[in-house]
């Protein structure tokens, strides 16, 4: 028998099917469709998963059940007037499955050279044209409301991995205050809201912040502020100590992480949802993930190698094309290379996580 937990937002529930240690297999049910977990979510920053069409994302064996959009980038371009006029991001991007939008908080970190943070929010310059804008918890939620995402994220402050203790203390206090403000903003019907736990690599600070955020009764909880410059051993230590302590009846999301090994470690620690630009960005830069290890397609050894990138992969790239052909496309800077390589990497990630889920269901204890 599975356990089903209704989430605070009507129409959302989390079904727990099995556990294996701290690892979990479940289903996040949303009004736009059910998402088997653990799940890897392809990143569609500007309303598109780079090089992929919606049909390719939906098709087997990739079968992406949920993708991401970015509040900051979509607000700047094409703008809320365009997306709102289209009827929201789903219609604008021709994507009928769930979408999760991040809040813009990560851009506070990644574009810190053109941002000024205060207790109320962030003043920033557009990286496109230098124009000045103001992002607050309320504005972030209003943008995500226009986008019409299925899961919105609270606006948070994400310090760098090497930030000092005072910076992390201030970021946690702001993130909690901003989470309360996000919670108070009316959301469109059918939009859930996740809170974000910060605290750097200090486990005690993480657990204290977890208690503050989980007390606010969000639909799910995320670990933010990892993979932002800290040592990988510290990332894993935080995961091992904190992830399984996130509320068990709500989905758990690790933001922006990472390699296939990172996903495996995150799942073992109790995480349900992942996103990362690595499979798409690495594909465009010539790095392909395979069951036999990473392939650098530009290497001379592939020039006359007519075998598939990964003989175990059922994607179109591997079924139809050779390493030699992909190397030729990459060297010639043909657009088709990015499409074929991205399709393969995303399929590898999806199948990697699905295999781990199947193991939990097969070897684990039924809920």
KANORTA-V475569 format. One record per pair of residues at least 24 apart in sequence whose ideal C-beta (glycine too) atoms are under 8 Angstrom apart, sorted by the first residue. I is the first residue (numbers start at 0). GAP is how many residues later the second one is. D is the distance in Angstrom with one decimal. If there is no record, write none. Layout:
<<I,GAP,D> <I,GAP,D>>
//
This chain:
<<0,365,7.0> <0,366,7.2> <1,364,7.5> <1,365,5.4> <2,364,4.6> <4,244,3.9> <4,245,7.2> <6,185,6.4> <6,212,4.3> <6,213,7.4> <6,243,6.7> <7,184,8.0> <7,209,5.6> <7,210,7.3> <7,211,5.6> <8,178,7.8> <8,181,7.7> <8,182,7.1> <8,183,4.4> <8,184,7.0> <8,210,5.2> <9,179,7.9> <10,179,5.8> <11,180,5.0> <11,207,5.8> <13,206,7.7> <13,235,6.6> <13,236,6.1> <13,237,5.4> <15,232,7.5> <15,233,7.8> <15,351,4.3> <16,344,6.4> <16,349,6.9> <16,350,5.8> <17,342,5.4> <17,343,5.2> <17,346,4.0> <17,347,6.2> <17,348,5.2> <17,349,5.9> <18,341,7.1> <18,345,5.3> <18,346,5.5> <18,348,6.6> <19,339,7.1> <19,340,4.6> <19,343,5.6> <19,344,3.5> <19,345,7.3> <20,247,6.6> <21,221,7.0> <21,222,4.1> <21,246,6.5> <21,247,5.6> <21,248,4.0> <22,244,5.2> <22,245,5.3> <22,246,7.9> <22,247,6.7> <22,333,7.5> <22,337,5.2> <22,341,7.1> <23,246,6.2> <23,248,6.2> <23,336,6.8> <24,332,5.0> <24,335,4.1> <24,336,5.0> <24,339,6.8> <25,225,7.6> <25,246,6.4> <27,192,7.9> <27,223,5.2> <27,244,7.4> <27,245,7.7> <29,68,5.1> <29,120,5.2> <29,121,7.6> <29,160,7.8> <29,162,7.3> <30,119,7.2> <30,159,4.6> <31,58,7.8> <31,64,7.0> <31,65,6.1> <31,66,4.8> <31,118,5.5> <31,158,7.6> <32,32,6.6> <32,64,5.3> <32,65,5.9> <33,31,7.6> <34,30,4.5> <34,31,5.2> <34,63,6.4> <35,29,6.8> <35,318,7.7> <35,321,6.4> <36,214,6.6> <36,235,4.1> <36,236,6.4> <36,320,7.3> <37,225,7.7> <37,229,4.9> <37,233,6.9> <37,234,5.4> <37,235,7.2> <37,236,7.2> <37,315,5.3> <37,318,6.3> <37,319,5.5> <38,26,6.2> <38,27,6.6> <38,233,7.1> <38,234,5.6> <38,235,7.2> <38,314,6.4> <39,223,6.6> <39,234,5.0> <39,235,7.2> <39,236,7.9> <39,309,4.8> <39,310,6.0> <39,312,7.7> <39,313,4.7> <40,25,5.1> <40,26,6.1> <40,27,5.5> <40,59,6.3> <40,232,6.4> <40,233,6.7> <40,234,4.4> <41,25,5.1> <41,26,7.1> <41,233,7.6> <41,237,7.5> <41,238,7.0> <41,304,5.6> <42,24,7.4> <42,25,4.9> <42,232,5.5> <42,233,6.9> <42,234,5.0> <42,237,6.6> <43,24,5.7> <43,25,5.6> <43,26,8.0> <43,49,7.3> <43,51,8.0> <43,55,7.8> <44,24,7.3> <44,25,4.4> <44,28,5.3> <44,232,7.7> <45,24,6.9> <45,27,5.2> <45,28,6.6> <45,31,7.1> <46,27,6.1> <46,36,7.8> <46,42,6.2> <46,45,6.3> <46,46,4.7> <47,45,6.6> <48,231,6.6> <48,293,7.8> <48,297,7.5> <49,230,5.1> <49,234,7.1> <49,288,7.4> <49,292,6.6> <50,229,7.1> <50,232,7.6> <50,233,7.3> <50,287,4.5> <50,288,4.7> <50,290,8.0> <50,291,4.2> <50,292,7.8> <51,287,7.4> <51,290,6.0> <51,291,6.8> <51,294,7.1> <53,39,6.9> <53,40,5.0> <53,41,5.1> <55,287,6.3> <56,38,7.7> <56,289,7.7> <57,39,7.0> <60,253,4.9> <60,254,6.2> <60,286,5.7> <60,289,7.2> <60,290,6.4> <61,253,7.1> <61,281,7.1> <61,284,5.6> <61,285,4.9> <61,288,5.4> <62,287,6.6> <63,33,7.3> <63,282,7.3> <63,286,6.8> <64,32,6.0> <64,33,7.0> <65,31,6.3> <65,32,4.3> <65,33,6.9> <65,34,6.1> <65,84,7.6> <65,85,7.9> <66,28,6.6> <66,30,7.4> <66,31,8.0> <66,32,5.9> <66,33,7.6> <67,31,7.1> <67,32,5.2> <67,33,7.0> <67,34,6.6> <67,207,5.3> <68,24,7.8> <68,30,5.4> <68,31,7.5> <68,32,4.7> <68,33,7.9> <68,78,6.2> <68,80,6.3> <69,31,6.9> <69,32,5.8> <69,34,7.6> <69,37,7.8> <70,30,5.4> <70,31,6.2> <70,32,5.5> <70,33,4.4> <70,69,5.9> <70,72,5.0> <70,73,5.7> <70,76,7.0> <71,32,3.9> <71,35,4.3> <71,63,7.3> <72,34,7.8> <73,27,8.0> <73,69,7.6> <73,73,6.3> <74,29,7.5> <74,58,7.8> <74,68,5.0> <75,50,5.4> <75,51,7.8> <75,52,5.8> <75,57,7.7> <76,51,6.3> <79,63,6.5> <79,66,4.8> <82,63,6.3> <82,64,6.2> <83,62,4.8> <86,61,7.8> <87,58,7.2> <87,59,6.3> <87,60,3.2> <88,58,4.4> <88,59,5.8> <88,60,6.5> <89,58,6.2> <97,52,4.1> <97,53,6.9> <98,48,7.7> <98,49,8.0> <98,50,4.6> <98,51,5.6> <98,52,7.6> <99,49,6.1> <99,50,6.9> <99,51,4.2> <99,52,7.9> <99,53,7.2> <99,175,7.6> <100,43,5.0> <100,46,5.5> <100,48,3.9> <100,50,7.4> <100,51,5.8> <100,52,6.6> <101,51,5.1> <101,153,7.4> <102,37,4.7> <102,41,7.0> <102,49,7.2> <102,50,4.4> <102,51,6.0> <102,52,4.3> <102,53,6.7> <102,79,7.7> <103,31,5.4> <103,36,5.4> <103,39,7.6> <103,51,6.5> <104,35,7.8> <104,48,7.4> <104,49,7.9> <104,50,5.4> <104,51,4.1> <104,52,6.5> <104,53,5.5> <104,91,7.2> <104,119,7.2> <105,52,5.6> <105,118,7.7> <105,149,7.5> <105,150,7.0> <107,27,7.8> <107,49,6.1> <107,50,6.3> <108,48,8.0> <108,49,4.2> <108,50,7.0> <108,51,6.5> <108,119,6.3> <111,48,7.9> <116,40,6.5> <116,57,7.8> <118,55,6.2> <118,58,7.3> <120,34,7.7> <120,57,7.9> <135,45,7.7> <136,41,4.3> <136,42,7.8> <136,44,3.9> <136,45,4.7> <136,48,7.3> <137,43,6.3> <137,44,7.9> <137,47,5.6> <139,42,7.1> <140,41,5.3> <140,44,4.0> <140,46,6.9> <141,43,7.1> <143,43,7.9> <143,47,7.3> <144,40,7.8> <144,41,8.0> <144,42,6.0> <144,43,5.2> <144,46,7.0> <147,40,6.0> <147,43,7.2> <148,42,6.4> <149,40,6.8> <149,41,6.5> <149,42,6.7> <150,40,7.4> <150,41,4.9> <150,42,7.6> <150,43,6.1> <150,68,7.4> <150,69,7.2> <151,30,8.0> <151,35,6.7> <151,39,5.5> <151,40,7.1> <151,41,5.2> <151,42,7.4> <152,40,7.6> <152,41,5.4> <152,43,6.5> <152,69,6.8> <153,24,6.5> <153,25,4.6> <153,28,4.3> <153,29,7.6> <153,39,6.6> <153,40,6.8> <153,41,5.2> <153,42,5.5> <153,64,7.5> <154,26,7.9> <154,27,5.8> <155,40,4.4> <155,42,6.3> <155,68,5.8> <156,41,7.1> <157,40,6.9> <157,66,5.5> <157,67,4.9> <157,70,6.5> <158,39,7.3> <158,41,6.5> <158,66,6.3> <158,69,7.6> <159,68,5.7> <159,69,5.4> <160,39,7.0> <160,40,7.3> <160,64,7.8> <160,65,8.0> <160,67,4.7> <160,68,3.3> <160,69,3.4> <160,73,7.9> <161,67,5.6> <161,68,7.4> <162,37,6.7> <164,37,7.4> <167,30,7.2> <167,31,6.4> <167,32,4.6> <167,34,6.9> <167,37,6.4> <168,36,7.7> <170,27,5.5> <170,54,7.7> <171,26,5.2> <171,27,6.0> <171,33,6.7> <171,36,7.8> <171,37,4.9> <171,40,7.8> <174,34,7.3> <174,38,7.7> <175,33,7.1> <175,36,4.8> <175,37,6.7> <178,34,6.0> <178,37,5.8> <178,39,7.8> <179,36,6.5> <182,33,5.7> <182,35,7.4> <191,27,3.8> <191,28,6.9> <192,25,5.7> <192,26,5.7> <193,24,5.6> <193,25,6.1> <193,26,4.2> <193,27,6.3> <193,28,5.3> <193,57,7.8> <193,59,6.2> <194,25,7.8> <194,26,5.5> <194,27,7.1> <195,25,7.6> <195,26,4.7> <195,27,7.7> <195,28,4.4> <195,59,7.3> <196,24,6.3> <196,25,6.8> <196,26,5.5> <196,27,6.8> <196,45,7.4> <196,49,7.4> <197,26,5.7> <197,27,4.8> <198,26,7.0> <199,25,6.1> <199,30,7.3> <200,29,5.3> <200,30,8.0> <200,33,4.1> <200,34,7.6> <200,36,7.1> <200,37,5.7> <202,34,7.1> <202,35,6.2> <202,38,4.6> <202,39,6.4> <205,32,6.1> <205,35,7.5> <205,36,4.7> <206,34,7.8> <206,35,6.4> <206,38,6.6> <209,32,6.6> <209,35,6.4> <209,36,6.5> <213,32,7.2> <213,33,5.3> <217,32,7.2> <218,31,6.6> <218,32,7.7> <219,30,4.9> <219,31,4.1> <219,32,7.0> <219,33,6.1> <219,53,7.8> <220,25,4.8> <220,26,6.3> <220,29,5.9> <220,30,7.7> <220,31,6.0> <220,32,7.0> <221,30,7.6> <221,31,4.0> <221,32,7.2> <221,33,5.2> <222,29,7.6> <222,30,7.3> <222,31,5.2> <222,32,6.6> <222,48,7.6> <223,31,4.9> <223,32,7.9> <225,28,7.0> <225,29,7.4> <225,30,7.3> <225,31,6.0> <226,29,5.1> <226,30,4.7> <226,31,5.5> <226,35,7.8> <226,49,7.9> <227,28,7.8> <231,30,7.9> <234,27,7.6> <235,29,5.6> <238,26,6.3> <238,27,5.9> <238,30,4.2> <238,32,7.3> <239,29,5.4> <242,26,3.9> <242,27,4.3> <242,28,5.3> <243,25,6.1> <243,26,3.8> <245,24,7.1> <259,29,6.2> <259,88,7.6> <259,89,7.0> <259,92,5.3> <262,86,7.5> <262,89,6.7> <262,90,6.1> <262,93,7.7> <263,88,7.8> <263,92,6.3> <266,86,7.4> <266,89,5.3> <266,93,7.9> <273,79,7.3> <278,63,7.4> <278,66,3.8> <278,67,5.3> <278,69,7.1> <278,70,4.9> <279,62,5.3> <279,65,6.8> <279,66,6.9> <281,63,6.3> <282,55,6.8> <282,58,3.8> <282,59,4.3> <282,61,7.0> <282,62,4.3> <282,63,7.9> <283,54,5.0> <283,57,6.9> <283,58,6.9> <285,44,5.6> <285,55,7.7> <287,38,7.9> <287,53,6.1> <287,56,6.0> <287,57,6.2> <287,60,8.0> <288,55,7.9> <288,56,5.5> <288,59,4.5> <288,60,7.2> <289,58,6.9> <290,57,8.0> <294,28,7.3> <296,26,6.7> <296,29,5.3> <296,30,5.1> <296,33,5.4> <296,44,7.3> <297,29,6.5> <297,32,6.0> <297,33,6.9> <298,28,8.0> <301,24,7.6> <301,25,4.5> <302,24,6.0> <308,35,5.8> <309,34,7.3> <309,38,7.1> <312,31,6.5> <312,34,6.3> <312,35,6.4> <312,38,7.4> <313,33,7.6> <314,28,5.6> <314,29,5.2> <314,32,4.0> <314,33,7.9> <315,24,7.7> <315,27,6.4> <316,24,7.1> <316,26,5.4> <316,27,4.2> <316,30,7.9> <317,26,6.3>>
//
